[in-house]
Amino acid sequence: FFGFKNWGVTPLNFVKKWKIGKPDTSHTMEIVLEDQSVLRPSGIIKDVSVKIKDLIFPVDFVIIDIDEDADVPIILGRPFLATSRTVIDMEKEELKLRMGD
């Protein structure tokens, strides 16, 4: 579905709060969770402009109807993290986007 496109997963209430677009609900995607239960996303919002410093990335968001975690409002996909040259320090619990270096 996503190929090499930038994508993220975010809770439905985050989408409503920030008004980032109207989800397309015509998809047939299913997400299999760690416990093998299946979650059907509430929708997909395509090509949301995400600005980080002076760069703008188009990102597709998969919307899921779960409780929002204030510390983690979105989950970014691997293509986005690679494009933005992200460094993840698991010990420090830090995520750094490197721009221009």
A tleap script that builds the chain and sets N, CA, C and O, in Angstrom:
source leaprc.protein.ff14SB
mol = sequence {
  NPHE PHE GLY PHE LYS ASN TRP GLY VAL THR
  PRO LEU ASN PHE VAL LYS LYS TRP LYS ILE
  GLY LYS PRO ASP THR SER HIE THR MET GLU
  ILE VAL LEU GLU ASP GLN SER VAL LEU ARG
  PRO SER GLY ILE ILE LYS ASP VAL SER VAL
  LYS ILE LYS ASP LEU ILE PHE PRO VAL ASP
  PHE VAL ILE ILE ASP ILE ASP GLU ASP ALA
  ASP VAL PRO ILE ILE LEU GLY ARG PRO PHE
  LEU ALA THR SER ARG THR VAL ILE ASP MET
  GLU LYS GLU GLU LEU LYS LEU ARG MET GLY
  CASP
}
set mol.1.N position { 0.819 -1.208 0.000 }
set mol.1.CA position { 0.000 0.000 0.000 }
set mol.1.C position { 0.851 1.256 0.000 }
set mol.1.O position { 0.608 2.158 -0.802 }
set mol.2.N position { 1.859 1.342 0.890 }
set mol.2.CA position { 2.619 2.574 1.005 }
set mol.2.C position { 3.867 2.607 0.138 }
set mol.2.O position { 4.339 3.691 -0.208 }
set mol.3.N position { 4.416 1.454 -0.223 }
set mol.3.CA position { 5.641 1.449 -1.001 }
set mol.3.C position { 6.731 2.227 -0.288 }
set mol.3.O position { 6.999 1.991 0.890 }
set mol.4.N position { 7.365 3.159 -1.000 }
set mol.4.CA position { 8.433 3.959 -0.406 }
set mol.4.C position { 7.942 5.329 0.028 }
set mol.4.O position { 8.754 6.217 0.286 }
set mol.5.N position { 6.665 5.517 0.111 }
set mol.5.CA position { 6.088 6.799 0.488 }
set mol.5.C position { 6.229 7.031 1.991 }
set mol.5.O position { 6.284 6.085 2.777 }
set mol.6.N position { 6.286 8.316 2.376 }
set mol.6.CA position { 6.313 8.671 3.794 }
set mol.6.C position { 4.933 8.418 4.385 }
set mol.6.O position { 3.922 8.777 3.782 }
set mol.7.N position { 4.888 7.801 5.562 }
set mol.7.CA position { 3.601 7.534 6.179 }
set mol.7.C position { 3.726 7.561 7.695 }
set mol.7.O position { 4.822 7.476 8.250 }
set mol.8.N position { 2.582 7.682 8.345 }
set mol.8.CA position { 2.523 7.684 9.795 }
set mol.8.C position { 1.196 7.106 10.247 }
set mol.8.O position { 0.260 6.990 9.456 }
set mol.9.N position { 1.116 6.746 11.506 }
set mol.9.CA position { -0.120 6.251 12.116 }
set mol.9.C position { -0.455 7.208 13.244 }
set mol.9.O position { 0.421 7.569 14.030 }
set mol.10.N position { -1.715 7.624 13.334 }
set mol.10.CA position { -2.109 8.573 14.373 }
set mol.10.C position { -3.533 8.284 14.853 }
set mol.10.O position { -4.348 7.775 14.083 }
set mol.11.N position { -3.842 8.600 16.110 }
set mol.11.CA position { -5.192 8.384 16.641 }
set mol.11.C position { -6.217 9.332 16.014 }
set mol.11.O position { -5.883 10.454 15.632 }
set mol.12.N position { -7.456 8.873 15.913 }
set mol.12.CA position { -8.544 9.655 15.342 }
set mol.12.C position { -8.740 10.974 16.076 }
set mol.12.O position { -8.969 12.000 15.434 }
set mol.13.N position { -8.657 10.976 17.414 }
set mol.13.CA position { -8.891 12.230 18.144 }
set mol.13.C position { -7.792 13.263 17.869 }
set mol.13.O position { -8.044 14.462 17.988 }
set mol.14.N position { -6.587 12.830 17.506 }
set mol.14.CA position { -5.515 13.751 17.111 }
set mol.14.C position { -5.889 14.438 15.797 }
set mol.14.O position { -5.668 15.638 15.634 }
set mol.15.N position { -6.453 13.675 14.865 }
set mol.15.CA position { -6.875 14.226 13.570 }
set mol.15.C position { -7.985 15.248 13.776 }
set mol.15.O position { -7.966 16.316 13.164 }
set mol.16.N position { -8.951 14.928 14.633 }
set mol.16.CA position { -10.051 15.859 14.904 }
set mol.16.C position { -9.547 17.127 15.585 }
set mol.16.O position { -9.972 18.230 15.242 }
set mol.17.N position { -8.644 16.969 16.547 }
set mol.17.CA position { -8.116 18.107 17.305 }
set mol.17.C position { -7.348 19.071 16.408 }
set mol.17.O position { -7.530 20.285 16.505 }
set mol.18.N position { -6.494 18.543 15.537 }
set mol.18.CA position { -5.627 19.384 14.705 }
set mol.18.C position { -6.198 19.662 13.326 }
set mol.18.O position { -5.609 20.428 12.563 }
set mol.19.N position { -7.349 19.049 12.981 }
set mol.19.CA position { -8.029 19.303 11.704 }
set mol.19.C position { -7.071 19.203 10.519 }
set mol.19.O position { -6.951 20.137 9.726 }
set mol.20.N position { -6.389 18.058 10.407 }
set mol.20.CA position { -5.406 17.898 9.336 }
set mol.20.C position { -6.013 17.378 8.040 }
set mol.20.O position { -5.297 17.205 7.053 }
set mol.21.N position { -7.295 17.131 8.022 }
set mol.21.CA position { -7.947 16.684 6.798 }
set mol.21.C position { -9.053 15.696 7.090 }
set mol.21.O position { -9.229 15.238 8.219 }
set mol.22.N position { -9.801 15.378 6.035 }
set mol.22.CA position { -10.898 14.425 6.171 }
set mol.22.C position { -10.414 13.045 5.725 }
set mol.22.O position { -9.956 12.886 4.593 }
set mol.23.N position { -10.511 12.053 6.600 }
set mol.23.CA position { -10.036 10.717 6.246 }
set mol.23.C position { -10.848 10.079 5.119 }
set mol.23.O position { -12.073 10.195 5.082 }
set mol.24.N position { -10.154 9.409 4.204 }
set mol.24.CA position { -10.785 8.589 3.178 }
set mol.24.C position { -11.106 7.250 3.843 }
set mol.24.O position { -10.204 6.559 4.317 }
set mol.25.N position { -12.369 6.891 3.875 }
set mol.25.CA position { -12.786 5.666 4.568 }
set mol.25.C position { -13.065 4.510 3.607 }
set mol.25.O position { -13.586 3.475 4.021 }
set mol.26.N position { -12.723 4.679 2.329 }
set mol.26.CA position { -13.052 3.654 1.336 }
set mol.26.C position { -12.010 2.536 1.231 }
set mol.26.O position { -12.152 1.655 0.383 }
set mol.27.N position { -10.988 2.550 2.053 }
set mol.27.CA position { -9.919 1.550 1.987 }
set mol.27.C position { -10.360 0.222 2.603 }
set mol.27.O position { -11.395 0.143 3.264 }
set mol.28.N position { -9.563 -0.810 2.376 }
set mol.28.CA position { -9.849 -2.130 2.954 }
set mol.28.C position { -8.684 -2.627 3.811 }
set mol.28.O position { -8.562 -3.826 4.061 }
set mol.29.N position { -7.842 -1.717 4.255 }
set mol.29.CA position { -6.654 -2.074 5.026 }
set mol.29.C position { -7.023 -2.662 6.383 }
set mol.29.O position { -7.995 -2.250 7.016 }
set mol.30.N position { -6.224 -3.634 6.813 }
set mol.30.CA position { -6.324 -4.182 8.160 }
set mol.30.C position { -4.928 -4.215 8.755 }
set mol.30.O position { -3.956 -4.486 8.052 }
set mol.31.N position { -4.826 -3.939 10.048 }
set mol.31.CA position { -3.549 -3.964 10.754 }
set mol.31.C position { -3.604 -5.101 11.767 }
set mol.31.O position { -4.507 -5.153 12.602 }
set mol.32.N position { -2.638 -6.009 11.692 }
set mol.32.CA position { -2.561 -7.117 12.644 }
set mol.32.C position { -1.648 -6.679 13.786 }
set mol.32.O position { -0.478 -6.362 13.574 }
set mol.33.N position { -2.196 -6.665 14.994 }
set mol.33.CA position { -1.456 -6.231 16.171 }
set mol.33.C position { -0.623 -7.371 16.752 }
set mol.33.O position { -0.753 -8.524 16.341 }
set mol.34.N position { 0.220 -7.036 17.699 }
set mol.34.CA position { 1.118 -8.023 18.304 }
set mol.34.C position { 0.370 -9.225 18.883 }
set mol.34.O position { 0.853 -10.354 18.811 }
set mol.35.N position { -0.808 -8.979 19.456 }
set mol.35.CA position { -1.583 -10.082 20.044 }
set mol.35.C position { -2.422 -10.834 18.998 }
set mol.35.O position { -3.278 -11.646 19.350 }
set mol.36.N position { -2.170 -10.558 17.720 }
set mol.36.CA position { -2.838 -11.172 16.567 }
set mol.36.C position { -4.268 -10.681 16.360 }
set mol.36.O position { -4.966 -11.191 15.484 }
set mol.37.N position { -4.722 -9.703 17.148 }
set mol.37.CA position { -6.026 -9.115 16.882 }
set mol.37.C position { -5.903 -8.214 15.650 }
set mol.37.O position { -4.813 -7.751 15.314 }
set mol.38.N position { -7.023 -7.976 14.990 }
set mol.38.CA position { -7.026 -7.201 13.753 }
set mol.38.C position { -7.719 -5.867 13.991 }
set mol.38.O position { -8.804 -5.810 14.571 }
set mol.39.N position { -7.085 -4.808 13.541 }
set mol.39.CA position { -7.611 -3.455 13.686 }
set mol.39.C position { -7.854 -2.889 12.295 }
set mol.39.O position { -6.962 -2.919 11.447 }
set mol.40.N position { -9.051 -2.376 12.056 }
set mol.40.CA position { -9.353 -1.725 10.775 }
set mol.40.C position { -9.281 -0.223 11.001 }
set mol.40.O position { -10.047 0.318 11.798 }
set mol.41.N position { -8.365 0.463 10.307 }
set mol.41.CA position { -8.231 1.909 10.481 }
set mol.41.C position { -9.523 2.654 10.156 }
set mol.41.O position { -10.329 2.203 9.342 }
set mol.42.N position { -9.704 3.806 10.810 }
set mol.42.CA position { -10.872 4.651 10.581 }
set mol.42.C position { -10.800 5.354 9.237 }
set mol.42.O position { -11.823 5.790 8.708 }
set mol.43.N position { -9.608 5.467 8.684 }
set mol.43.CA position { -9.439 6.129 7.401 }
set mol.43.C position { -7.985 6.428 7.128 }
set mol.43.O position { -7.103 6.112 7.926 }
set mol.44.N position { -7.753 7.042 5.985 }
set mol.44.CA position { -6.417 7.441 5.572 }
set mol.44.C position { -6.495 8.874 5.066 }
set mol.44.O position { -7.404 9.226 4.314 }
set mol.45.N position { -5.542 9.694 5.480 }
set mol.45.CA position { -5.431 11.057 4.956 }
set mol.45.C position { -4.128 11.109 4.176 }
set mol.45.O position { -3.055 10.863 4.726 }
set mol.46.N position { -4.226 11.431 2.888 }
set mol.46.CA position { -3.041 11.416 2.026 }
set mol.46.C position { -2.450 12.804 1.844 }
set mol.46.O position { -3.152 13.815 1.865 }
set mol.47.N position { -1.144 12.816 1.666 }
set mol.47.CA position { -0.380 14.019 1.321 }
set mol.47.C position { -0.558 15.185 2.293 }
set mol.47.O position { -0.794 16.319 1.878 }
set mol.48.N position { -0.444 14.898 3.581 }
set mol.48.CA position { -0.436 15.951 4.596 }
set mol.48.C position { 0.971 16.547 4.604 }
set mol.48.O position { 1.955 15.811 4.684 }
set mol.49.N position { 1.070 17.865 4.521 }
set mol.49.CA position { 2.379 18.524 4.530 }
set mol.49.C position { 2.898 18.612 5.960 }
set mol.49.O position { 2.289 19.255 6.814 }
set mol.50.N position { 4.031 17.959 6.209 }
set mol.50.CA position { 4.664 17.979 7.526 }
set mol.50.C position { 5.936 18.796 7.394 }
set mol.50.O position { 6.842 18.429 6.645 }
set mol.51.N position { 6.005 19.911 8.127 }
set mol.51.CA position { 7.160 20.802 8.040 }
set mol.51.C position { 8.096 20.558 9.216 }
set mol.51.O position { 7.685 20.577 10.377 }
set mol.52.N position { 9.357 20.330 8.889 }
set mol.52.CA position { 10.405 20.177 9.890 }
set mol.52.C position { 11.512 21.141 9.496 }
set mol.52.O position { 12.193 20.957 8.487 }
set mol.53.N position { 11.675 22.170 10.313 }
set mol.53.CA position { 12.583 23.279 10.000 }
set mol.53.C position { 12.179 23.868 8.656 }
set mol.53.O position { 11.045 24.320 8.500 }
set mol.54.N position { 13.092 23.872 7.674 }
set mol.54.CA position { 12.789 24.472 6.373 }
set mol.54.C position { 12.319 23.461 5.335 }
set mol.54.O position { 12.084 23.826 4.183 }
set mol.55.N position { 12.180 22.214 5.720 }
set mol.55.CA position { 11.783 21.175 4.773 }
set mol.55.C position { 10.335 20.765 4.988 }
set mol.55.O position { 9.844 20.731 6.117 }
set mol.56.N position { 9.663 20.454 3.890 }
set mol.56.CA position { 8.278 19.997 3.949 }
set mol.56.C position { 8.212 18.616 3.308 }
set mol.56.O position { 8.687 18.416 2.190 }
set mol.57.N position { 7.617 17.664 4.031 }
set mol.57.CA position { 7.478 16.294 3.556 }
set mol.57.C position { 5.997 15.974 3.378 }
set mol.57.O position { 5.204 16.271 4.272 }
set mol.58.N position { 5.592 15.374 2.244 }
set mol.58.CA position { 4.213 14.885 2.133 }
set mol.58.C position { 4.114 13.543 2.861 }
set mol.58.O position { 4.916 12.641 2.617 }
set mol.59.N position { 3.138 13.414 3.746 }
set mol.59.CA position { 2.992 12.199 4.553 }
set mol.59.C position { 1.555 11.702 4.457 }
set mol.59.O position { 0.615 12.492 4.533 }
set mol.60.N position { 1.388 10.396 4.290 }
set mol.60.CA position { 0.069 9.769 4.362 }
set mol.60.C position { -0.114 9.266 5.789 }
set mol.60.O position { 0.765 8.593 6.327 }
set mol.61.N position { -1.252 9.588 6.404 }
set mol.61.CA position { -1.531 9.143 7.767 }
set mol.61.C position { -2.632 8.091 7.775 }
set mol.61.O position { -3.696 8.287 7.187 }
set mol.62.N position { -2.367 6.974 8.444 }
set mol.62.CA position { -3.373 5.951 8.705 }
set mol.62.C position { -3.993 6.325 10.045 }
set mol.62.O position { -3.287 6.482 11.041 }
set mol.63.N position { -5.314 6.468 10.066 }
set mol.63.CA position { -6.025 6.929 11.258 }
set mol.63.C position { -6.614 5.724 11.990 }
set mol.63.O position { -7.352 4.930 11.408 }
set mol.64.N position { -6.276 5.603 13.273 }
set mol.64.CA position { -6.814 4.507 14.074 }
set mol.64.C position { -7.587 5.076 15.262 }
set mol.64.O position { -7.196 6.087 15.846 }
set mol.65.N position { -8.683 4.413 15.606 }
set mol.65.CA position { -9.547 4.888 16.689 }
set mol.65.C position { -9.124 4.234 18.002 }
set mol.65.O position { -9.719 3.251 18.444 }
set mol.66.N position { -8.081 4.800 18.616 }
set mol.66.CA position { -7.578 4.326 19.905 }
set mol.66.C position { -7.361 5.538 20.795 }
set mol.66.O position { -7.400 6.676 20.330 }
set mol.67.N position { -7.135 5.289 22.070 }
set mol.67.CA position { -6.845 6.384 22.981 }
set mol.67.C position { -5.532 7.039 22.594 }
set mol.67.O position { -4.549 6.363 22.291 }
set mol.68.N position { -5.530 8.367 22.609 }
set mol.68.CA position { -4.323 9.115 22.279 }
set mol.68.C position { -3.352 9.064 23.446 }
set mol.68.O position { -3.748 9.235 24.599 }
set mol.69.N position { -2.098 8.833 23.151 }
set mol.69.CA position { -1.025 8.895 24.140 }
set mol.69.C position { -0.391 10.267 23.989 }
set mol.69.O position { 0.172 10.572 22.938 }
set mol.70.N position { -0.472 11.095 25.014 }
set mol.70.CA position { 0.038 12.468 24.934 }
set mol.70.C position { 1.516 12.519 24.581 }
set mol.70.O position { 1.977 13.491 23.984 }
set mol.71.N position { 2.259 11.488 24.941 }
set mol.71.CA position { 3.687 11.464 24.640 }
set mol.71.C position { 3.989 10.968 23.231 }
set mol.71.O position { 5.076 11.219 22.712 }
set mol.72.N position { 3.048 10.271 22.606 }
set mol.72.CA position { 3.280 9.715 21.275 }
set mol.72.C position { 2.043 9.945 20.407 }
set mol.72.O position { 1.239 9.028 20.235 }
set mol.73.N position { 1.873 11.170 19.847 }
set mol.73.CA position { 0.681 11.444 19.052 }
set mol.73.C position { 0.703 10.796 17.671 }
set mol.73.O position { -0.357 10.592 17.080 }
set mol.74.N position { 1.895 10.462 17.135 }
set mol.74.CA position { 1.974 9.808 15.833 }
set mol.74.C position { 3.094 8.771 15.835 }
set mol.74.O position { 4.039 8.851 16.619 }
set mol.75.N position { 2.963 7.812 14.953 }
set mol.75.CA position { 4.018 6.832 14.711 }
set mol.75.C position { 4.455 7.046 13.274 }
set mol.75.O position { 3.641 6.942 12.356 }
set mol.76.N position { 5.726 7.344 13.066 }
set mol.76.CA position { 6.229 7.624 11.728 }
set mol.76.C position { 6.764 6.357 11.084 }
set mol.76.O position { 7.372 5.520 11.751 }
set mol.77.N position { 6.535 6.221 9.784 }
set mol.77.CA position { 7.001 5.051 9.052 }
set mol.77.C position { 8.474 5.136 8.685 }
set mol.77.O position { 9.073 6.212 8.690 }
set mol.78.N position { 9.030 4.005 8.375 }
set mol.78.CA position { 10.454 3.917 8.053 }
set mol.78.C position { 10.874 4.807 6.882 }
set mol.78.O position { 11.927 5.439 6.971 }
set mol.79.N position { 10.100 4.892 5.776 }
set mol.79.CA position { 10.525 5.781 4.687 }
set mol.79.C position { 10.664 7.235 5.133 }
set mol.79.O position { 11.603 7.918 4.724 }
set mol.80.N position { 9.735 7.717 5.970 }
set mol.80.CA position { 9.833 9.094 6.470 }
set mol.80.C position { 11.085 9.261 7.320 }
set mol.80.O position { 11.816 10.241 7.174 }
set mol.81.N position { 11.327 8.310 8.199 }
set mol.81.CA position { 12.495 8.397 9.072 }
set mol.81.C position { 13.791 8.370 8.264 }
set mol.81.O position { 14.750 9.058 8.613 }
set mol.82.N position { 13.829 7.588 7.196 }
set mol.82.CA position { 15.024 7.533 6.347 }
set mol.82.C position { 15.191 8.827 5.557 }
set mol.82.O position { 16.299 9.355 5.463 }
set mol.83.N position { 14.104 9.341 4.991 }
set mol.83.CA position { 14.158 10.574 4.203 }
set mol.83.C position { 14.615 11.746 5.045 }
set mol.83.O position { 15.391 12.581 4.579 }
set mol.84.N position { 14.148 11.818 6.273 }
set mol.84.CA position { 14.508 12.936 7.152 }
set mol.84.C position { 15.807 12.675 7.914 }
set mol.84.O position { 16.192 13.468 8.774 }
set mol.85.N position { 16.488 11.555 7.598 }
set mol.85.CA position { 17.779 11.199 8.196 }
set mol.85.C position { 17.698 11.180 9.723 }
set mol.85.O position { 18.520 11.788 10.408 }
set mol.86.N position { 16.716 10.490 10.231 }
set mol.86.CA position { 16.453 10.438 11.665 }
set mol.86.C position { 17.459 9.561 12.402 }
set mol.86.O position { 17.838 8.487 11.936 }
set mol.87.N position { 17.880 10.051 13.567 }
set mol.87.CA position { 18.735 9.281 14.470 }
set mol.87.C position { 17.893 8.955 15.699 }
set mol.87.O position { 17.320 9.848 16.324 }
set mol.88.N position { 17.824 7.671 16.040 }
set mol.88.CA position { 17.025 7.242 17.185 }
set mol.88.C position { 17.958 6.707 18.263 }
set mol.88.O position { 18.740 5.787 18.025 }
set mol.89.N position { 17.863 7.300 19.458 }
set mol.89.CA position { 18.645 6.845 20.606 }
set mol.89.C position { 17.663 6.205 21.582 }
set mol.89.O position { 16.968 6.905 22.318 }
set mol.90.N position { 17.606 4.879 21.586 }
set mol.90.CA position { 16.641 4.169 22.416 }
set mol.90.C position { 16.918 4.348 23.903 }
set mol.90.O position { 15.984 4.436 24.699 }
set mol.91.N position { 18.191 4.404 24.287 }
set mol.91.CA position { 18.534 4.557 25.699 }
set mol.91.C position { 18.061 5.907 26.238 }
set mol.91.O position { 17.510 5.979 27.337 }
set mol.92.N position { 18.276 6.976 25.468 }
set mol.92.CA position { 17.871 8.320 25.895 }
set mol.92.C position { 16.413 8.623 25.550 }
set mol.92.O position { 15.878 9.654 25.958 }
set mol.93.N position { 15.773 7.725 24.797 }
set mol.93.CA position { 14.408 7.926 24.326 }
set mol.93.C position { 14.304 9.217 23.527 }
set mol.93.O position { 13.402 10.025 23.749 }
set mol.94.N position { 15.247 9.409 22.583 }
set mol.94.CA position { 15.285 10.609 21.750 }
set mol.94.C position { 15.191 10.239 20.279 }
set mol.94.O position { 15.685 9.199 19.844 }
set mol.95.N position { 14.552 11.107 19.537 }
set mol.95.CA position { 14.460 10.986 18.097 }
set mol.95.C position { 14.916 12.323 17.526 }
set mol.95.O position { 14.307 13.354 17.809 }
set mol.96.N position { 15.981 12.319 16.725 }
set mol.96.CA position { 16.516 13.563 16.168 }
set mol.96.C position { 16.442 13.514 14.653 }
set mol.96.O position { 16.882 12.550 14.026 }
set mol.97.N position { 15.877 14.569 14.072 }
set mol.97.CA position { 15.825 14.706 12.626 }
set mol.97.C position { 16.998 15.577 12.202 }
set mol.97.O position { 17.108 16.725 12.633 }
set mol.98.N position { 17.879 15.034 11.357 }
set mol.98.CA position { 19.074 15.778 10.947 }
set mol.98.C position { 18.783 16.523 9.657 }
set mol.98.O position { 18.398 15.920 8.655 }
set mol.99.N position { 18.967 17.816 9.683 }
set mol.99.CA position { 18.741 18.648 8.514 }
set mol.99.C position { 20.030 19.361 8.129 }
set mol.99.O position { 20.606 20.088 8.937 }
set mol.100.N position { 20.480 19.154 6.901 }
set mol.100.CA position { 21.611 19.908 6.383 }
set mol.100.C position { 22.963 19.543 6.937 }
set mol.100.O position { 23.898 20.333 6.809 }
set mol.101.N position { 23.115 18.387 7.547 }
set mol.101.CA position { 24.441 17.983 8.029 }
set mol.101.C position { 24.796 16.613 7.540 }
set mol.101.O position { 25.876 16.109 7.847 }
savepdb mol mol.pdb
quit
